[in-house]
Amino acid sequence: MTTYQDKAVWELCRQGFHNVAEEAEAAWSRGKGYAPKEPLPLARGVMELIRIANWECEARTAA
């Protein structure tokens, strides 16, 4: 996993979204992007980390 993916997982856990963090980590480990199944009350910074982590995942699979 990349640094941004690790940061996103850490932030999700820190905010109490452990199941979401596990889902995101599993998706990124498979080389897939992650999108929460339902809207979550996440800070804009955490959503940005998820967006960047997804972009990094896409960039790796495209290379």
Helices and strands as residue ranges (DSSP letters): H 3-14, H 18-29, H 44-62
